């Protein structure tokens, strides 16, 4: 299964998101991490259209992420959203998300996410 990870860029996503997801899911899923060095300059719109699913960390509002989710929705790519329990995502997310859940720690995220990937 090919996944595209969408997220805001105004937090330490390398530590809080990329590192735990890579540790838990490398070899199980093909996950595209848009801000990894090897992916700089690639056209996200084209990549999203080739994915089976977009997984989106939506705790923080982000114009760029909103555009990515719009591209996924327009391309018919399902979107699973998740957010930190103490954060409130944009209300618009519910209109494009196939499912949404909250998490408290990176461990709880890693444990909960696979339930939505089957």
HELIX and SHEET records of a PDB file:
HELIX    1   1 UNK A   13  UNK A   13  1                                   1    
HELIX    2   2 UNK A   14  UNK A   18  3                                   5    
HELIX    3   3 UNK A   19  UNK A   25  1                                   7    
HELIX    4   4 UNK A   37  UNK A   39  5                                   3    
HELIX    5   5 UNK A   44  UNK A   49  1                                   6    
HELIX    6   6 UNK A   63  UNK A   75  1                                  13    
HELIX    7   7 UNK A   91  UNK A   95  5                                   5    
HELIX    8   8 UNK A  106  UNK A  113  1                                   8    
HELIX    9   9 UNK A  114  UNK A  116  5                                   3    
SHEET    1   A 5 UNK A  30  UNK A  33  0                                        
SHEET    2   A 5 UNK A   2  UNK A   7  1                                        
SHEET    3   A 5 UNK A  53  UNK A  57  1                                        
SHEET    4   A 5 UNK A  78  UNK A  84  1                                        
SHEET    5   A 5 UNK A  99  UNK A 103  1                                        
END                                                                             
